[in-house]
Amino acid sequence: MTNDEYNPPKIWKWDKENGGKFANINRPTSGSRFESALPVGKHPIQLYSMGTPNGAKVTILLEELLEAGIKEAEYDAYLIDIFKGEQFGSGFVEINPNSKIPALIDNSNIEPIKVFESGAILLYLAQKFNKFFPVDKRSEAECISWLFWQMGSTPYLGGGFGHFYAYAPFKQEYPINRFAMETKRQLDVLDKQLAKNEYIMGDDYSIADIAIFPWYGGLAFHGLYNAREFLELDSYKNLIRWGENINSRPAVTRGKRVNKTWGPEEEQLKERHSGADFLET
């Protein structure tokens, strides 16, 4: 592949050698690629995930629920290594036909409930346990709006800016500029919202914060794409203040470790089956 101008063919064809970090995994088709049963632990809630920002949303919420004293939120978290293509195993695809982490099974009912997409899992758990989700309709609508804002906006940050800035086989000015502009616009949306609020929706910490933090806090605090200087993240003072506040929460610290397999060893926890697991590593 070169950086010459691309002239699209009349009909697109898949090129397995198209380059990029995930070139050996991505395909234009869905479905399982191999047989692989998923492990099952002792708790009603079974999570299959990886410690990426989307995975961290769910483990942060589960740890926050446990921190709040909700014992029914105990869970087993098994690693699905997306860099090895484990999301294409038959057991995982049975839960999530889209082959994206995270995916969850709730066995506390007569019939198991399967939930996929991180935003859907957050909403399901918050409503199930009546926690970190508003009780009045006006605030509920606002919370869902911000949750969907994150789900709709982040692909421009991750699949757009992150891909072309950090993962593409070579750097190109047009896509980096295009998605850097959109990423900074999103950061400005958040910074202005947080100029008048302690949390995204006001004084109350909610799944809106939990959904947004791993991605936009990840840019500021965890070196996501190594773009802190490039995007001038320190200029978003309200976002930084909010992120530091959330980053200091004990449940957030634990949730960020679950199913994480990179970085300092003390920040990793390949699987999680009880609170004691955090003390053993």
C-alpha positions in Angstrom: 0.0 0.0 0.0 1.2 3.5 -0.8 0.0 7.0 0.0 -0.9 7.7 -3.7 -4.3 9.0 -4.5 -6.9 6.3 -4.3 -9.2 5.7 -7.3 -12.1 3.5 -6.1 -13.0 0.6 -8.3 -16.6 0.2 -9.6 -17.2 -2.6 -7.1 -15.2 -2.8 -3.8 -13.4 -6.1 -3.1 -11.9 -7.2 0.2 -8.1 -7.0 0.3 -6.7 -9.1 3.1 -3.4 -7.1 2.9 -5.0 -3.7 3.3 -2.7 -2.8 6.3 -3.4 -1.4 9.7 -3.3 -2.8 13.2 -6.4 -5.0 12.8 -5.9 -6.0 9.2 -5.5 -9.7 10.1 -8.8 -9.7 12.0 -11.3 -7.5 10.2 -13.4 -9.0 7.5 -16.5 -7.8 5.6 -18.6 -10.8 6.9 -20.2 -11.6 10.2 -20.7 -14.8 12.2 -18.5 -17.3 14.1 -15.2 -18.5 12.6 -14.5 -21.4 15.0 -16.2 -23.4 17.7 -15.5 -22.2 21.2 -17.7 -22.6 24.3 -17.6 -19.7 26.8 -16.6 -20.4 30.4 -19.3 -19.9 33.1 -18.7 -18.8 36.7 -20.7 -19.0 39.9 -22.4 -15.6 39.8 -25.6 -14.8 38.0 -23.9 -12.1 35.9 -21.4 -13.3 33.4 -19.4 -10.7 31.5 -17.2 -11.5 28.5 -15.1 -8.5 27.7 -11.7 -6.8 27.5 -10.4 -3.8 29.3 -10.8 -1.4 26.4 -12.8 1.8 27.0 -16.0 0.0 25.9 -15.2 -2.9 28.2 -14.3 -0.6 31.1 -17.6 1.1 31.1 -19.4 -2.0 32.2 -16.8 -3.2 34.8 -16.7 0.3 36.3 -20.5 0.3 36.7 -20.5 -3.2 38.2 -17.8 -2.2 40.7 -19.7 1.0 41.5 -22.8 -1.1 42.2 -20.9 -3.4 44.5 -19.3 -0.3 46.2 -22.9 0.9 46.8 -23.6 -2.3 48.7 -25.6 -4.1 46.0 -24.4 -7.7 46.5 -26.6 -9.0 43.6 -24.2 -7.2 41.2 -21.5 -9.7 41.9 -20.1 -11.0 38.6 -17.6 -13.1 36.8 -15.6 -11.4 34.1 -13.9 -13.5 31.4 -11.3 -12.1 29.0 -12.2 -12.0 25.3 -8.9 -11.1 23.6 -10.0 -9.1 20.5 -6.4 -8.9 19.3 -6.5 -12.7 19.0 -9.9 -12.8 17.3 -11.6 -14.5 20.3 -14.8 -12.4 19.7 -15.4 -14.6 16.6 -15.8 -17.8 18.7 -19.2 -19.5 18.4 -20.0 -19.0 22.1 -19.4 -15.3 22.0 -21.2 -14.8 18.7 -24.2 -16.6 20.2 -24.5 -13.7 22.7 -23.5 -10.9 20.3 -23.9 -11.6 16.6 -21.9 -8.4 16.0 -18.7 -9.8 17.5 -17.9 -6.8 19.6 -17.0 -6.7 23.3 -18.6 -6.4 25.8 -21.3 -9.0 26.1 -23.2 -10.0 29.2 -25.5 -12.8 30.3 -27.8 -12.4 33.3 -28.7 -15.8 34.7 -30.8 -14.4 37.7 -34.0 -14.9 35.8 -35.9 -18.1 34.7 -34.6 -17.6 31.2 -31.1 -16.1 30.7 -31.0 -12.5 29.4 -28.3 -11.7 26.9 -27.2 -8.1 26.4 -24.7 -6.7 24.0 -23.4 -3.2 23.2 -21.9 -1.3 26.1 -24.5 1.4 26.2 -27.3 -1.2 26.3 -25.5 -3.1 29.1 -25.2 0.1 31.2 -28.8 0.9 30.7 -29.9 -2.6 31.6 -27.8 -2.8 34.8 -28.8 0.7 35.9 -32.5 -0.1 35.5 -32.2 -3.6 37.0 -30.6 -2.3 40.2 -32.2 1.2 40.2 -28.8 2.9 40.7 -26.9 5.6 38.8 -30.0 6.3 36.8 -32.6 9.1 37.4 -36.0 8.4 38.7 -37.9 11.3 37.2 -38.7 11.4 33.5 -37.0 14.7 32.6 -33.7 13.6 34.1 -34.1 10.1 32.7 -34.5 11.5 29.2 -31.4 13.7 29.7 -29.4 10.7 30.9 -30.4 8.6 28.0 -29.6 11.4 25.6 -26.0 11.7 27.0 -25.6 8.0 26.9 -26.6 7.9 23.2 -24.4 11.0 22.6 -21.4 8.9 23.7 -22.4 5.9 21.7 -22.9 8.0 18.6 -19.9 10.4 19.0 -17.1 8.1 20.1 -16.8 6.2 16.7 -15.5 9.5 15.3 -12.9 9.6 18.2 -11.9 5.9 18.0 -12.7 4.6 14.5 -11.9 8.0 13.0 -9.2 10.0 14.8 -7.7 7.0 16.7 -7.4 4.9 13.7 -5.8 7.4 11.4 -3.6 9.0 14.0 -2.4 5.8 15.7 -3.2 2.6 13.8 -3.3 3.3 10.1 -0.3 2.0 8.1 0.8 5.5 7.4 -0.3 9.0 8.5 -2.5 11.1 6.1 -3.2 14.7 6.6 -6.8 14.8 5.4 -8.3 12.2 7.7 -6.3 13.2 10.7 -7.3 16.8 10.3 -10.9 15.8 9.7 -11.3 13.7 12.8 -9.0 15.8 15.0 -11.4 18.7 14.3 -14.5 16.5 15.2 -12.8 15.1 18.3 -11.9 18.6 19.6 -15.5 19.7 18.9 -16.7 16.8 21.1 -14.2 17.8 23.8 -15.6 21.3 23.7 -19.2 20.0 24.0 -18.2 18.2 27.2 -16.1 21.0 28.6 -18.9 23.5 28.2 -21.4 21.1 29.7 -19.1 20.5 32.7 -18.5 24.3 33.2 -21.9 24.4 34.8 -22.1 20.9 36.3 -20.1 18.8 38.6 -21.1 15.7 36.6 -22.5 15.5 33.1 -26.1 15.9 34.3 -25.5 18.1 37.3 -24.8 17.1 40.9 -25.5 13.3 40.5 -23.0 10.8 39.2 -24.8 8.6 36.6 -24.3 6.1 33.8 -23.8 9.1 31.5 -20.5 9.8 33.3 -19.6 6.1 33.4 -20.1 5.8 29.6 -18.2 9.0 28.7 -15.2 8.7 31.1 -13.3 5.7 29.7 -13.1 7.3 26.3 -12.7 11.0 27.0 -11.0 10.5 30.3 -8.8 7.9 28.6 -7.5 10.6 26.3 -6.6 12.8 29.2 -5.4 10.3 31.8 -4.4 7.1 30.2 -2.5 8.1 27.1 -5.1 6.9 24.6 -3.6 7.3 21.2 -0.7 9.3 22.7 -2.6 12.4 21.6 -2.8 14.5 24.8 -0.4 17.2 23.4 -1.6 17.0 19.8 -5.2 17.7 20.9 -4.2 20.2 23.6 -6.3 18.3 26.2 -5.0 20.4 29.1 -6.9 23.3 27.7 -10.2 21.7 28.5 -10.1 22.6 32.2 -13.6 21.5 33.2 -13.2 18.2 31.5 -9.9 17.6 33.3 -11.5 18.5 36.7 -14.4 16.1 36.0 -12.1 13.4 34.9 -9.8 13.7 37.9 -12.8 13.5 40.2 -14.0 10.3 38.5 -10.6 8.8 38.2 -10.1 9.0 42.0 -13.1 6.8 42.8 -12.1 3.4 44.2 -14.7 1.5 42.1 -13.3 3.2 38.9 -9.8 2.2 39.8 -10.9 -1.4 40.2 -13.2 -1.4 37.1 -10.4 -0.1 34.9 -8.2 -3.1 35.8 -10.7 -5.9 34.9 -9.9 -7.8 31.7 -6.9 -5.5 31.1 -3.8 -7.3 29.7 -1.4 -4.4 29.0 0.4 -1.7 31.0 1.9 -2.0 34.4 1.2 -5.4 36.0 -0.5 -3.8 39.0 -3.1 -2.3 36.7 -4.0 -5.6 35.1 -6.6 -8.2 36.1 -7.1 -10.8 33.4 -10.2 -12.3 35.0 -12.4 -11.2 37.9 -14.5 -13.5 40.0 -14.6 -11.7 43.4 -13.4 -8.6 45.2 -10.5 -10.7 46.6 -9.0 -10.9 43.1 -7.9 -7.3 43.4 -5.9 -8.1 46.5 -4.1 -11.1 45.0 -2.3 -9.2 42.2 
